[in-house]
Amino acid sequence: MSISSDSSPDEFTSPFFIQNKEICYRWGDLIRKFNGKVNGKYTSWSYRIIGHIKTNYSWRIEVSKSTYSATGISSLLHSNVFENLSISTDTFDSKGSSFYIRKRNLFFDIFIRNKFKQELINNYILIGSNKIENKVSKLLNYLSETVDLKNLYRIEVEGNVLNINIQSYNNCHRLISDLMIWSNK
């Protein structure tokens, strides 16, 4: 598996191309540090890296960036950027817990009338099972110490599947390193 450019030669000198290339290779190095496999593509406008790491869990890490221009002008300086980090495993034994934690918004306040809806911390709610196992509690405490919570979009646990979604500048290398160490305990 490898990381490679998906660009025309015209883009090779673009500072955005160079920046995205460096970000991709840093993520690739991090994933390989944990004996993971990585595959990815990058351009001046976007990148997408998918990595797989095996610890006591089988982790899938996806890092992506997309740049959208709403003005119709082909300029990276006048555009919107969406960056996302998704971390998931299907080998997480939650002991029957089933829930998700996400940012609170008006839609949830009006339409979700779940008796298990709980306010957790500022702007985050827990929806689903009111039974959170010790392992899940430890993971949540760990994440709250490691991640800037304003960037945390959603955590979901359903049976043995754990999904963590962070929408931010994709520099969460410490999170991945610490999570791999945590998951080897």
DRENDO-1510 file (C-alpha; in Angstrom, 1 decimal, always signed):
<recs>
REC; n; res; u; v; w
REC; 1; MET; +0.0; +0.0; +0.0 .
REC; 2; SER; +1.2; +3.5; -0.7 .
REC; 3; ILE; +0.5; +7.2; -0.7 .
REC; 4; SER; +0.7; +8.9; -4.1 .
REC; 5; SER; -0.3; +12.1; -6.0 .
REC; 6; ASP; -3.5; +12.2; -8.0 .
REC; 7; SER; -2.5; +15.5; -9.6 .
REC; 8; SER; -1.5; +16.9; -12.9 .
REC; 9; PRO; +2.2; +18.1; -13.1 .
REC; 10; ASP; +0.9; +21.7; -13.0 .
REC; 11; GLU; +0.0; +21.4; -9.4 .
REC; 12; PHE; +3.4; +20.0; -8.1 .
REC; 13; THR; +4.7; +23.5; -7.2 .
REC; 14; SER; +1.5; +24.7; -5.5 .
REC; 15; PRO; +2.0; +25.4; -1.8 .
REC; 16; PHE; -1.3; +23.6; -1.2 .
REC; 17; PHE; -0.1; +20.5; -3.0 .
REC; 18; ILE; +3.2; +20.5; -1.0 .
REC; 19; GLN; +1.3; +21.0; +2.3 .
REC; 20; ASN; -1.2; +18.2; +1.5 .
REC; 21; LYS; +1.7; +15.9; +0.5 .
REC; 22; GLU; +3.5; +16.6; +3.8 .
REC; 23; ILE; +0.3; +15.9; +5.8 .
REC; 24; CYS; -0.3; +12.6; +4.0 .
REC; 25; TYR; +3.3; +11.4; +4.5 .
REC; 26; ARG; +3.2; +12.4; +8.2 .
REC; 27; TRP; +0.0; +10.3; +8.6 .
REC; 28; GLY; +1.5; +7.5; +6.7 .
REC; 29; ASP; +4.6; +7.5; +8.9 .
REC; 30; LEU; +2.5; +7.5; +12.0 .
REC; 31; ILE; +0.3; +4.5; +10.8 .
REC; 32; ARG; +3.4; +2.6; +9.8 .
REC; 33; LYS; +5.0; +3.3; +13.2 .
REC; 34; PHE; +2.3; +1.0; +14.6 .
REC; 35; ASN; +3.0; -1.7; +11.9 .
REC; 36; GLY; -0.1; -0.5; +10.0 .
REC; 37; LYS; -0.9; -0.5; +6.4 .
REC; 38; VAL; -1.7; +2.8; +4.6 .
REC; 39; ASN; -3.1; +3.9; +1.3 .
REC; 40; GLY; -3.8; +7.4; +0.1 .
REC; 41; LYS; -4.1; +10.0; -2.6 .
REC; 42; TYR; -3.5; +13.8; -2.5 .
REC; 43; THR; -3.9; +16.8; -4.7 .
REC; 44; SER; -3.8; +20.6; -4.1 .
REC; 45; TRP; -7.5; +20.5; -3.3 .
REC; 46; SER; -7.9; +17.3; -1.2 .
REC; 47; TYR; -6.4; +14.2; +0.3 .
REC; 48; ARG; -7.7; +10.9; +1.6 .
REC; 49; ILE; -5.6; +8.4; +3.6 .
REC; 50; ILE; -6.9; +5.1; +4.9 .
REC; 51; GLY; -4.9; +3.1; +7.4 .
REC; 52; HIS; -5.3; -0.2; +9.2 .
REC; 53; ILE; -3.6; -0.9; +12.5 .
REC; 54; LYS; -3.8; -4.2; +14.4 .
REC; 55; THR; -3.4; -3.9; +18.2 .
REC; 56; ASN; -5.7; -5.7; +20.6 .
REC; 57; TYR; -8.3; -4.2; +18.3 .
REC; 58; SER; -8.4; -3.9; +14.5 .
REC; 59; TRP; -8.4; -0.2; +13.8 .
REC; 60; ARG; -9.4; +1.7; +10.6 .
REC; 61; ILE; -8.2; +5.3; +10.4 .
REC; 62; GLU; -9.4; +7.6; +7.6 .
REC; 63; VAL; -8.1; +11.1; +7.3 .
REC; 64; SER; -9.6; +13.3; +4.6 .
REC; 65; LYS; -9.7; +16.9; +3.5 .
REC; 66; SER; -11.9; +18.4; +0.8 .
REC; 67; THR; -11.8; +22.0; -0.5 .
REC; 68; TYR; -15.0; +23.5; -2.0 .
REC; 69; SER; -15.2; +26.7; -3.9 .
REC; 70; ALA; -18.7; +28.3; -3.5 .
REC; 71; THR; -17.8; +31.3; -5.6 .
REC; 72; GLY; -17.1; +29.4; -8.8 .
REC; 73; ILE; -13.7; +31.0; -8.8 .
REC; 74; SER; -10.9; +28.4; -9.0 .
REC; 75; SER; -9.0; +29.7; -6.0 .
REC; 76; LEU; -7.9; +27.8; -2.9 .
REC; 77; LEU; -7.7; +31.1; -1.0 .
REC; 78; HIS; -11.5; +31.7; -1.4 .
REC; 79; SER; -12.9; +28.3; -0.5 .
REC; 80; ASN; -14.4; +26.2; +2.3 .
REC; 81; VAL; -12.4; +23.3; +3.7 .
REC; 82; PHE; -13.8; +20.2; +5.3 .
REC; 83; GLU; -11.4; +18.1; +7.3 .
REC; 84; ASN; -12.3; +14.9; +9.0 .
REC; 85; LEU; -10.7; +12.1; +11.0 .
REC; 86; SER; -12.6; +8.9; +11.5 .
REC; 87; ILE; -11.3; +6.1; +13.7 .
REC; 88; SER; -13.2; +2.8; +14.0 .
REC; 89; THR; -12.9; -0.7; +15.1 .
REC; 90; ASP; -15.3; -3.6; +14.9 .
REC; 91; THR; -13.6; -5.6; +17.7 .
REC; 92; PHE; -14.6; -3.3; +20.6 .
REC; 93; ASP; -16.5; -5.3; +23.2 .
REC; 94; SER; -18.9; -2.8; +24.8 .
REC; 95; LYS; -20.6; -5.4; +26.8 .
REC; 96; GLY; -24.0; -4.5; +25.3 .
REC; 97; SER; -23.7; -0.7; +25.5 .
REC; 98; SER; -25.3; +1.0; +22.5 .
REC; 99; PHE; -25.2; +4.8; +22.3 .
REC; 100; TYR; -23.8; +7.8; +20.6 .
REC; 101; ILE; -22.5; +11.1; +21.8 .
REC; 102; ARG; -22.6; +14.1; +19.6 .
REC; 103; LYS; -22.7; +17.8; +19.5 .
REC; 104; ARG; -26.0; +19.2; +20.6 .
REC; 105; ASN; -28.0; +21.2; +18.1 .
REC; 106; LEU; -31.5; +22.6; +17.7 .
REC; 107; PHE; -32.7; +19.5; +15.7 .
REC; 108; PHE; -31.9; +17.2; +18.6 .
REC; 109; ASP; -33.5; +19.4; +21.1 .
REC; 110; ILE; -36.7; +19.6; +19.2 .
REC; 111; PHE; -37.1; +16.2; +17.6 .
REC; 112; ILE; -35.1; +13.7; +19.8 .
REC; 113; ARG; -37.3; +13.1; +22.8 .
REC; 114; ASN; -35.3; +10.0; +23.9 .
REC; 115; LYS; -35.7; +9.2; +27.6 .
REC; 116; PHE; -32.0; +8.2; +27.6 .
REC; 117; LYS; -30.9; +11.6; +26.3 .
REC; 118; GLN; -28.5; +13.1; +28.8 .
REC; 119; GLU; -26.4; +16.2; +28.9 .
REC; 120; LEU; -22.8; +15.1; +29.2 .
REC; 121; ILE; -20.7; +18.2; +29.0 .
REC; 122; ASN; -21.2; +21.6; +27.4 .
REC; 123; ASN; -22.9; +21.1; +24.0 .
REC; 124; TYR; -22.6; +17.3; +24.0 .
REC; 125; ILE; -25.4; +14.8; +24.6 .
REC; 126; LEU; -25.6; +11.1; +25.1 .
REC; 127; ILE; -28.4; +9.3; +23.3 .
REC; 128; GLY; -29.1; +5.6; +23.7 .
REC; 129; SER; -28.4; +3.1; +26.4 .
REC; 130; ASN; -28.1; +4.5; +29.9 .
REC; 131; LYS; -25.7; +1.6; +30.7 .
REC; 132; ILE; -22.1; +2.6; +29.9 .
REC; 133; GLU; -19.6; -0.1; +30.7 .
REC; 134; ASN; -16.4; +0.6; +32.6 .
REC; 135; LYS; -14.3; +0.2; +29.4 .
REC; 136; VAL; -16.4; +2.7; +27.5 .
REC; 137; SER; -16.2; +5.1; +30.5 .
REC; 138; LYS; -12.5; +4.9; +30.5 .
REC; 139; LEU; -12.3; +5.5; +26.8 .
REC; 140; LEU; -14.6; +8.5; +27.1 .
REC; 141; ASN; -12.5; +10.0; +29.9 .
REC; 142; TYR; -9.3; +9.3; +27.9 .
REC; 143; LEU; -10.8; +11.1; +24.8 .
REC; 144; SER; -11.9; +14.1; +26.9 .
REC; 145; GLU; -8.3; +14.5; +28.1 .
REC; 146; THR; -6.8; +14.1; +24.6 .
REC; 147; VAL; -9.1; +15.7; +22.1 .
REC; 148; ASP; -10.0; +19.3; +21.9 .
REC; 149; LEU; -13.7; +18.7; +22.4 .
REC; 150; LYS; -14.9; +21.5; +20.2 .
REC; 151; ASN; -13.6; +19.3; +17.3 .
REC; 152; LEU; -15.2; +16.1; +18.4 .
REC; 153; TYR; -18.2; +15.5; +16.2 .
REC; 154; ARG; -19.5; +12.1; +17.2 .
REC; 155; ILE; -18.7; +8.9; +19.1 .
REC; 156; GLU; -20.9; +5.9; +18.5 .
REC; 157; VAL; -20.9; +2.4; +20.1 .
REC; 158; GLU; -23.1; -0.3; +18.7 .
REC; 159; GLY; -22.3; -3.8; +19.9 .
REC; 160; ASN; -18.6; -4.4; +19.0 .
REC; 161; VAL; -18.3; -1.4; +16.7 .
REC; 162; LEU; -16.8; +1.8; +17.9 .
REC; 163; ASN; -16.7; +4.9; +15.7 .
REC; 164; ILE; -15.0; +8.2; +16.6 .
REC; 165; ASN; -15.4; +11.2; +14.3 .
REC; 166; ILE; -13.4; +14.4; +14.6 .
REC; 167; GLN; -13.9; +17.3; +12.3 .
REC; 168; SER; -10.9; +19.5; +12.5 .
REC; 169; TYR; -7.5; +20.2; +11.1 .
REC; 170; ASN; -6.1; +16.7; +10.8 .
REC; 171; ASN; -3.2; +16.9; +13.2 .
REC; 172; CYS; -4.5; +14.5; +15.8 .
REC; 173; HIS; -1.3; +12.4; +15.8 .
REC; 174; ARG; -1.1; +12.3; +19.5 .
REC; 175; LEU; -4.6; +11.0; +19.7 .
REC; 176; ILE; -3.8; +8.1; +17.4 .
REC; 177; SER; -0.5; +7.3; +19.2 .
REC; 178; ASP; -2.2; +7.4; +22.6 .
REC; 179; LEU; -5.2; +5.4; +21.4 .
REC; 180; MET; -2.9; +2.7; +20.0 .
REC; 181; ILE; -1.1; +2.5; +23.3 .
REC; 182; TRP; -4.4; +2.5; +25.2 .
REC; 183; SER; -5.8; -0.3; +23.1 .
REC; 184; ASN; -2.8; -2.5; +23.7 .
REC; 185; LYS; -3.4; -2.5; +27.5 .
</recs>
